[in-house]
Amino acid sequence: MNEPAAIPTTAKRVTFFEDRAEVVRVGKASLGEGRQWVRLSGATTLLDDRSVQAKALSDRVQVLSARVVRRVRSVTSLTPEEAQKLQQAVRESELERDELYTTTSRLARRSNYLDQLIASWCGNVAGVPAPGRDSAPPEWREAWESMLTRDDEMLAERFDLNEKTEDVETELNERIFKLQNASTSQTLFECFIEVQVDASSMDDVELQVTYRTPCALWRPEHLARLNRDAKQAKSGELEWTTWAVVWQRTGEDWKDVELAFSTARPAQVADAPELTDDSLSKRKKTAEEKKQIVVEMREQTIASSADRSEPEMPGVDDGGKPLEFTPKGAYSLSSSGQPTRVEIGRRSMKAAVSLVLMPERAQTAFLKADANWEGDAPILAGPLGLARGGAMVGRSRVKFVASGEKFETGFGPEDGIRCKRAQREDREQAKLTGSQTIERKVTLRLSNLGDSARELEVIERIPVSEIEGLEVKLTDGKDWQLDKDGYLRRTVKLEPRGQLTLEYEYEIKAKGNVVLPF
């Protein structure tokens, strides 16, 4: 039974998801009247059979069903006639090579004989008495020049023969290599989508098939470029560019296709989660537990909309609402597995620029830009490139930022600011009640190494108590602002080549039955 001829198709649109891609292909088929099967080629063997959909771009044709057909066959690169011609060419090259070998061998023997003749002639001439002061007889000179001329001619002839031999051997090796590859069969994996249609009349109709395939994905990547205002040091413009970085190794080469990048997860189950009881219980404290209160110290992250739990393989975080980005124009993507960047967004916004110093974390100040994201779509979490003007200054990561949300971006350290932090601690415990008192004094010594004045925000922190019996109090914090999370903030100005010392003190009081972790 002869298989139907496959109709080639062209990819028109590709939608990337976080772990797969959806491909739309179109092919033009000449249909007869009645029901018939049409075979379409061009699809990858990796496609998901359950995702195949087909439709006809004509009202006179109805699509009844679609199925996927895969086959494996062995193919050779040459037909039997071409292989026979190539064998004949190999034999001709071998004959030509053998003839050149014979000619070269004959010429080598003649050259060897001439060398012996010259050596014998020179030996015989040396034994003849000298002809006197006059020059050698003309016959001797003519004989000598004749032998040298013949030797030069043989040398040139051998050089030409060697070049011809190398060319023939190269051509022979190429033909042998091509013949060996042609005689070796290659396994070819093919995939076809067969569509059953019902046509009311004979017509040329475009058929469209849609399917999903693995081995294709995308992730967002961003670039934040800060352009500072020369007149106002606290103002600047933040240029935000977002790319979709795509990888595909599906076996298909997509040329001049429309692209779309979606955060939807079509492979996930859409069922509602099961509700389970969360049982809470209580128990009485033991006698040992009633005697003392054990305090644990921990680092607590302040929650925001950007704090989300990520799986082991980070996906595309969209904040819970599926989004789709459609860049303008057509793009070509080869099945190489190499990353390709496609710009999907660009926006400029005003930013408030400031210097921030956190002595507990670093001894240098950092440049920070605060802005309000007013884009139609949120900022997706992903890698972030940082640039000041036309120079790249580093790489970081950005978390999810919703539309209308304020966010901050760091643009690296300012080398002109230095800080040394010192902490002194005094402990005291009452002998009768056992109450504990810890006094800590922190000293910050700031230096401006530049020739211009710098204004910066200094951020420190103190512990925050969450239980009774433990009290944390700022005892000396003039000009410092303390918030509910324990952060101390202060804005200072450093003169050119100037220095400044900042201090603050806080006190920790605990009852005698409290066990402190520090």
C-alpha positions as CSV (number, residue, x, y, z in Angstrom):
1,M,0.0,0.0,0.0
2,N,1.5,3.3,-1.1
3,E,1.6,6.0,1.6
4,P,0.1,9.4,0.7
5,A,2.5,12.2,-0.2
6,A,3.2,14.5,2.7
7,I,2.4,18.2,2.3
8,P,5.0,20.6,3.7
9,T,3.9,23.0,6.4
10,T,5.3,26.3,7.7
11,A,5.4,27.5,11.3
12,K,3.5,30.7,11.7
13,R,3.3,31.3,15.5
14,V,5.0,29.9,18.5
15,T,3.9,30.4,22.1
16,F,6.5,29.7,24.8
17,F,5.5,28.5,28.3
18,E,7.8,27.9,31.2
19,D,8.4,24.3,30.2
20,R,7.1,23.8,26.7
21,A,5.9,25.6,23.5
22,E,2.8,25.6,21.4
23,V,3.4,25.6,17.6
24,V,0.9,26.7,14.9
25,R,1.6,25.3,11.4
26,V,-0.1,26.0,8.1
27,G,0.0,23.9,4.9
28,K,-1.8,24.2,1.6
29,A,-3.4,21.0,0.3
30,S,-5.3,20.2,-3.0
31,L,-8.4,18.4,-1.9
32,G,-10.8,16.3,-3.8
33,E,-14.5,16.0,-3.2
34,G,-15.6,13.8,-0.2
35,R,-13.9,12.4,2.8
36,Q,-10.1,11.9,2.7
37,W,-6.9,11.9,4.8
38,V,-4.3,14.6,4.3
39,R,-0.7,14.1,5.6
40,L,1.2,17.1,6.9
41,S,4.9,17.2,7.5
42,G,7.3,19.4,9.4
43,A,6.2,18.6,13.0
44,T,8.7,17.4,15.6
45,T,8.7,13.8,16.8
46,L,8.6,15.1,20.4
47,L,5.1,16.6,20.1
48,D,2.4,15.7,22.6
49,D,-0.2,13.6,20.7
50,R,-3.1,14.8,23.0
51,S,-2.5,18.4,22.2
52,V,-2.9,18.2,18.5
53,Q,-5.7,20.3,17.0
54,A,-6.6,20.9,13.4
55,K,-8.9,23.2,11.4
56,A,-9.4,24.2,7.8
57,L,-9.2,27.9,6.8
58,S,-12.2,27.5,4.5
59,D,-16.0,27.2,5.1
60,R,-16.3,24.5,2.4
61,V,-14.1,22.0,4.3
62,Q,-14.9,20.3,7.6
63,V,-12.2,18.7,9.7
64,L,-13.4,15.4,11.2
65,S,-10.3,14.1,13.1
66,A,-6.6,14.3,13.4
67,R,-3.9,11.8,14.4
68,V,-0.1,11.6,14.7
69,V,1.9,9.1,12.6
70,R,5.5,8.4,13.4
71,R,7.9,6.2,11.4
72,V,11.5,5.2,11.4
73,R,13.3,4.4,8.1
74,S,16.8,4.0,6.8
75,V,18.0,6.3,4.1
76,T,21.2,6.8,2.1
77,S,22.4,10.1,0.7
78,L,23.0,8.8,-2.9
79,T,20.8,6.9,-5.3
80,P,22.2,3.6,-6.9
81,E,22.9,5.4,-10.1
82,E,24.9,8.1,-8.3
83,A,26.7,5.5,-6.3
84,Q,27.7,3.7,-9.5
85,K,29.0,6.9,-11.0
86,L,31.0,7.6,-7.9
87,Q,32.6,4.1,-8.0
88,Q,33.6,4.7,-11.6
89,A,35.2,8.1,-10.6
90,V,37.1,6.3,-7.8
91,R,38.5,3.8,-10.2
92,E,39.5,6.5,-12.6
93,S,41.3,8.4,-9.8
94,E,43.1,5.2,-8.8
95,L,44.3,4.6,-12.3
96,E,45.5,8.1,-12.7
97,R,47.3,7.9,-9.3
98,D,49.0,4.6,-10.3
99,E,50.2,6.1,-13.6
100,L,51.7,9.1,-11.8
101,Y,53.4,6.7,-9.3
102,T,55.0,4.8,-12.3
103,T,56.1,8.0,-14.0
104,T,57.6,9.3,-10.8
105,S,59.5,6.0,-10.2
106,R,60.9,6.0,-13.8
107,L,62.0,9.6,-13.4
108,A,63.7,8.8,-10.1
109,R,65.7,6.1,-11.7
110,R,66.8,8.4,-14.6
111,S,67.8,11.1,-12.1
112,N,69.8,8.6,-10.1
113,Y,71.6,7.5,-13.2
114,L,72.4,11.1,-14.1
115,D,73.8,11.7,-10.6
116,Q,76.1,8.7,-11.0
117,L,77.2,10.0,-14.4
118,I,78.1,13.4,-13.1
119,A,80.1,11.8,-10.2
120,S,82.0,9.6,-12.6
121,W,82.6,12.4,-15.0
122,C,84.0,14.6,-12.3
123,G,86.3,11.8,-11.1
124,N,87.7,11.2,-14.6
125,V,88.3,14.9,-15.3
126,A,90.2,15.2,-12.0
127,G,92.6,12.5,-13.2
128,V,93.5,14.3,-16.5
129,P,96.6,16.6,-16.3
130,A,95.9,20.3,-16.1
131,P,95.6,22.0,-19.4
132,G,97.8,24.8,-18.2
133,R,97.0,28.4,-17.6
134,D,94.5,28.5,-20.3
135,S,90.8,27.6,-19.6
136,A,89.4,24.1,-19.9
137,P,88.7,22.8,-23.4
138,P,85.3,23.8,-24.9
139,E,84.1,20.2,-25.1
140,W,84.5,19.8,-21.3
141,R,82.5,23.0,-20.6
142,E,79.7,22.1,-23.0
143,A,79.4,18.6,-21.5
144,W,79.3,19.9,-17.9
145,E,76.7,22.6,-18.7
146,S,74.6,20.0,-20.6
147,M,74.5,17.6,-17.5
148,L,73.6,20.5,-15.1
149,T,70.8,21.6,-17.4
150,R,69.4,18.1,-17.6
151,D,69.6,17.8,-13.8
152,D,67.6,21.0,-13.4
153,E,65.0,19.8,-15.9
154,M,64.5,16.5,-14.0
155,L,64.2,18.3,-10.7
156,A,61.4,20.6,-12.1
157,E,59.7,17.6,-13.6
158,R,59.8,15.7,-10.3
159,F,58.3,18.8,-8.5
160,D,55.4,18.9,-11.0
161,L,54.7,15.2,-10.7
162,N,54.6,15.5,-6.9
163,E,52.0,18.3,-7.0
164,K,49.9,16.4,-9.5
165,T,50.1,13.3,-7.3
166,E,49.0,15.2,-4.2
167,D,46.0,16.7,-6.1
168,V,44.9,13.3,-7.4
169,E,45.3,11.6,-3.9
170,T,43.2,14.4,-2.3
171,E,40.5,14.0,-4.9
172,L,40.6,10.2,-4.5
173,N,40.2,10.4,-0.7
174,E,37.3,12.7,-1.0
175,R,35.5,10.4,-3.4
176,I,36.2,7.4,-1.2
177,F,34.9,9.2,1.9
178,K,31.7,10.2,0.0
179,L,31.3,6.7,-1.3
180,Q,31.6,5.2,2.2
181,N,29.1,7.6,3.7
182,A,26.7,6.8,0.8
183,S,27.0,3.1,1.4
184,T,26.2,3.5,5.1
185,S,22.5,3.8,5.9
186,Q,21.2,6.5,8.3
187,T,18.2,6.1,10.6
188,L,15.6,8.9,10.0
189,F,12.8,9.6,12.5
190,E,9.8,11.3,10.9
191,C,6.5,12.6,12.3
192,F,3.4,13.4,10.4
193,I,0.0,14.8,11.4
194,E,-2.8,13.3,9.4
195,V,-6.0,15.2,9.2
196,Q,-9.3,13.7,8.0
197,V,-11.4,16.3,6.1
198,D,-14.7,16.3,4.3
199,A,-14.7,18.6,1.3
200,S,-17.8,19.6,-0.6
201,S,-15.8,20.3,-3.8
202,M,-12.3,20.1,-5.3
203,D,-10.3,23.1,-4.0
204,D,-7.0,24.2,-2.7
205,V,-7.4,24.8,1.1
206,E,-5.0,25.9,3.9
207,L,-5.0,23.5,6.8
208,Q,-3.8,24.7,10.2
209,V,-2.5,22.4,13.0
210,T,-1.7,23.3,16.6
211,Y,0.3,21.2,19.0
212,R,2.6,21.4,22.0
213,T,6.1,20.2,22.4
214,P,8.7,19.9,25.2
215,C,12.4,21.0,24.9
216,A,11.4,24.6,24.6
217,L,11.1,27.2,27.3
218,W,11.6,30.9,28.3
219,R,12.7,32.9,31.2
220,P,12.6,36.7,31.8
221,E,15.8,38.8,32.0
222,H,16.1,42.5,32.8
223,L,18.4,45.4,32.4
224,A,18.2,48.5,34.7
225,R,20.1,51.5,33.4
226,L,20.3,54.6,35.7
227,N,20.9,58.0,34.1
228,R,21.6,60.6,36.8
229,D,20.7,64.2,36.6
230,A,23.8,66.4,36.5
231,K,22.0,69.3,38.2
232,Q,20.1,67.4,40.8
233,A,22.0,64.6,42.5
234,K,18.9,63.1,44.1
235,S,17.0,62.7,40.8
236,G,17.6,60.4,37.9
237,E,15.9,58.4,35.1
238,L,15.6,54.6,35.3
239,E,15.4,52.8,32.0
240,W,14.0,49.3,32.4
241,T,14.4,46.8,29.6
242,T,12.9,43.3,29.7
243,W,13.9,40.4,27.4
244,A,12.5,36.9,27.0
245,V,15.4,34.5,26.9
246,V,14.3,31.4,25.0
247,W,15.9,27.9,24.4
248,Q,14.6,25.3,22.0
249,R,15.9,21.9,21.0
250,T,12.8,20.5,19.4
251,G,14.3,19.5,16.1
252,E,12.3,22.2,14.3
253,D,13.9,25.4,12.8
254,W,11.4,28.2,13.1
255,K,11.9,31.0,10.5
256,D,10.1,34.3,10.5
257,V,7.5,33.3,13.1
258,E,5.3,35.3,15.4
259,L,6.3,34.8,19.1
260,A,4.4,34.9,22.3
261,F,5.6,34.3,25.8
262,S,3.0,33.1,28.4
263,T,3.2,32.6,32.1
264,A,0.3,30.1,32.0
265,R,1.0,26.5,33.1
266,P,-1.1,24.3,30.9
267,A,0.4,21.1,32.3
268,Q,-0.6,21.8,35.9
269,V,-3.8,20.3,37.3
270,A,-6.5,23.0,37.7
271,D,-8.4,21.2,40.5
272,A,-9.0,23.1,43.7
273,P,-6.9,22.0,46.7
274,E,-8.4,19.6,49.2
275,L,-9.4,21.2,52.5
276,T,-7.8,19.4,55.5
277,D,-8.2,20.1,59.2
278,D,-5.4,21.9,60.9
279,S,-5.7,20.7,64.5
280,L,-4.3,22.8,67.3
281,S,-3.7,21.5,70.8
282,K,-2.3,22.8,74.0
283,R,-0.6,21.3,77.1
284,K,0.5,22.5,80.4
285,K,4.0,23.5,81.0
286,T,6.2,21.2,83.0
287,A,7.7,22.4,86.3
288,E,11.1,22.9,84.6
289,E,9.6,25.0,81.8
290,K,7.8,27.2,84.4
291,K,11.1,28.1,86.1
292,Q,12.7,29.8,83.1
293,I,11.9,31.4,79.8
294,V,14.2,30.5,76.9
295,V,14.6,33.3,74.3
296,E,15.6,32.4,70.8
297,M,17.2,34.9,68.4
298,R,16.4,34.8,64.7
299,E,16.7,36.9,61.6
300,Q,13.2,37.8,60.4
301,T,12.6,38.9,56.8
302,I,10.0,41.7,56.4
303,A,7.3,40.2,54.2
304,S,6.4,41.9,50.9
305,S,4.7,41.0,47.7
306,A,8.0,40.0,46.2
307,D,8.6,37.3,48.8
308,R,7.5,34.0,47.3
309,S,8.5,30.5,47.8
310,E,10.3,29.1,44.7
311,P,10.7,25.5,43.8
312,E,14.0,23.8,43.2
313,M,13.8,24.8,39.5
314,P,12.5,28.4,39.5
315,G,9.7,29.0,37.0
316,V,8.1,32.2,35.8
317,D,6.5,34.0,38.7
318,D,3.4,36.0,37.5
319,G,1.8,36.8,40.8
320,G,-1.0,34.4,40.2
321,K,-2.5,35.9,37.1
322,P,-1.4,34.4,33.7
323,L,0.2,36.9,31.4
324,E,1.2,36.9,27.8
325,F,3.8,39.1,26.1
326,T,3.7,39.4,22.3
327,P,6.7,41.3,20.8
328,K,6.3,43.0,17.4
329,G,7.9,41.6,14.2
330,A,9.0,38.1,13.1
331,Y,11.8,36.1,14.6
332,S,13.9,33.1,13.6
333,L,14.9,30.4,16.1
334,S,17.1,27.5,15.3
335,S,17.0,24.2,17.1
336,S,20.5,24.6,18.6
337,G,19.7,24.8,22.3
338,Q,21.5,28.1,22.6
339,P,19.8,31.1,24.3
340,T,18.2,33.8,22.2
341,R,17.0,37.1,23.6
342,V,13.8,38.8,22.4
343,E,12.9,42.2,23.8
344,I,9.3,42.2,25.2
345,G,9.3,45.5,27.1
346,R,11.0,48.9,27.7
347,R,10.0,51.7,30.0
348,S,11.5,54.8,31.5
349,M,10.6,56.3,34.8
350,K,11.7,58.9,37.3
351,A,13.8,57.6,40.2
352,A,14.9,59.1,43.5
353,V,18.7,58.5,43.9
354,S,20.4,58.2,47.2
355,L,23.4,56.7,49.0
356,V,22.7,54.1,51.6
357,L,25.2,52.8,54.2
358,M,24.6,49.7,56.2
359,P,27.7,49.4,58.4
360,E,26.6,46.1,59.9
361,R,26.7,44.5,56.4
362,A,29.4,46.4,54.5
363,Q,31.9,49.2,55.1
364,T,31.1,51.0,51.9
365,A,28.0,53.0,50.8
366,F,25.8,51.8,48.0
367,L,23.9,53.8,45.3
368,K,20.2,53.1,45.4
369,A,17.3,54.2,43.1
370,D,13.7,54.2,44.3
371,A,11.0,54.2,41.7
372,N,7.3,53.4,41.2
373,W,6.5,50.7,38.6
374,E,3.6,52.0,36.5
375,G,3.8,49.4,33.7
376,D,0.7,47.6,32.4
377,A,2.3,44.3,33.3
378,P,4.3,43.5,36.5
379,I,8.1,43.0,36.7
380,L,8.7,39.2,36.6
381,A,11.3,37.8,38.9
382,G,14.6,37.0,37.1
383,P,18.3,38.0,36.5
384,L,19.0,41.7,36.4
385,G,21.8,43.6,34.7
386,L,22.9,46.9,36.3
387,A,24.3,49.8,34.3
388,R,25.1,53.4,35.1
389,G,24.9,55.5,32.0
390,G,26.7,53.5,29.3
391,A,28.8,51.3,31.6
392,M,27.8,48.0,33.1
393,V,28.4,47.8,36.9
394,G,27.2,44.3,37.9
395,R,24.5,41.7,37.9
396,S,21.8,41.0,40.5
397,R,18.3,39.5,40.7
398,V,14.9,41.3,40.9
399,K,11.9,39.9,42.6
400,F,8.3,40.1,41.5
401,V,7.0,43.7,41.4
402,A,3.3,44.4,40.9
403,S,1.9,47.2,38.9
404,G,1.8,50.4,40.9
405,E,4.2,49.0,43.5
406,K,7.3,50.9,44.8
407,F,10.6,49.1,44.5
408,E,14.3,49.9,44.9
409,T,17.3,48.9,42.9
410,G,20.9,48.9,44.0
411,F,23.6,50.1,41.6
412,G,26.8,49.0,43.3
413,P,29.1,50.6,45.9
414,E,30.5,54.2,46.0
415,D,34.2,53.8,46.7
416,G,34.5,57.3,48.1
417,I,32.7,56.5,51.3
418,R,34.3,54.4,54.1
419,C,33.0,53.3,57.5
420,K,34.4,51.6,60.5
421,R,32.0,50.1,63.1
422,A,32.9,49.4,66.7
423,Q,30.6,47.9,69.4
424,R,31.2,48.0,73.2
425,E,29.1,45.8,75.5
426,D,28.6,45.9,79.3
427,R,26.7,43.2,81.2
428,E,25.3,43.3,84.7
429,Q,23.2,40.9,86.8
430,A,21.5,41.7,90.1
431,K,22.5,39.4,92.9
432,L,19.1,39.3,94.7
433,T,16.6,39.2,91.8
434,G,18.8,37.8,89.1
435,S,17.6,40.4,86.6
436,Q,20.0,41.0,83.6
437,T,21.0,44.2,82.0
438,I,23.0,44.5,78.8
439,E,24.2,47.9,77.6
440,R,25.6,48.2,74.1
441,K,27.2,51.3,72.5
442,V,27.8,51.4,68.8
443,T,30.3,53.9,67.2
444,L,30.4,54.6,63.5
445,R,33.3,56.5,62.0
446,L,32.6,57.8,58.5
447,S,35.1,59.1,56.0
448,N,34.6,60.9,52.7
449,L,37.5,60.3,50.4
450,G,36.1,62.4,47.5
451,D,36.4,66.1,46.6
452,S,32.7,66.8,46.8
453,A,30.2,66.7,49.6
454,R,28.1,63.5,50.0
455,E,24.7,63.0,51.6
456,L,23.8,59.5,52.6
457,E,21.4,57.5,54.7
458,V,22.8,55.4,57.5
459,I,20.8,52.3,58.5
460,E,21.4,50.3,61.7
461,R,19.3,47.9,63.6
462,I,18.7,46.8,67.2
463,P,16.9,43.6,68.5
464,V,13.1,43.6,68.8
465,S,11.4,41.8,71.7
466,E,8.3,39.7,71.2
467,I,7.8,38.3,74.7
468,E,7.1,39.6,78.2
469,G,10.0,39.8,80.6
470,L,12.4,41.0,77.9
471,E,12.7,44.7,77.1
472,V,14.8,46.4,74.5
473,K,15.1,50.2,74.8
474,L,17.1,52.8,72.9
475,T,18.8,54.9,75.6
476,D,20.9,57.3,73.5
477,G,19.7,57.8,70.0
478,K,19.7,61.5,69.3
479,D,18.9,62.3,65.6
480,W,18.2,58.6,65.0
481,Q,14.7,57.4,63.9
482,L,13.6,54.0,65.2
483,D,10.7,52.1,63.5
484,K,8.7,49.1,64.8
485,D,11.0,46.6,63.0
486,G,14.1,47.8,65.0
487,Y,15.7,49.8,62.2
488,L,17.6,53.0,63.0
489,R,17.8,55.5,60.2
490,R,19.7,58.8,60.0
491,T,20.6,61.1,57.2
492,V,24.0,62.8,57.4
493,K,26.2,65.0,55.1
494,L,29.9,64.4,54.7
495,E,32.0,67.4,53.7
496,P,34.8,66.9,51.1
497,R,37.7,64.9,52.6
498,G,35.7,65.1,55.8
499,Q,35.1,62.7,58.7
500,L,32.1,62.2,61.0
501,T,31.5,60.0,64.1
502,L,28.0,58.7,64.9
503,E,27.0,56.9,68.1
504,Y,23.9,55.3,69.6
505,E,23.2,53.1,72.7
506,Y,20.5,50.6,73.6
507,E,19.7,48.6,76.6
508,I,18.4,45.0,77.0
509,K,16.7,44.1,80.3
510,A,15.5,40.7,81.2
511,K,14.1,39.0,84.3
512,G,16.1,36.4,86.2
513,N,14.2,33.5,84.7
514,V,14.9,34.5,81.1
515,V,17.7,32.7,79.3
516,L,19.2,35.1,76.7
517,P,20.7,33.7,73.5
518,F,23.4,36.4,73.4
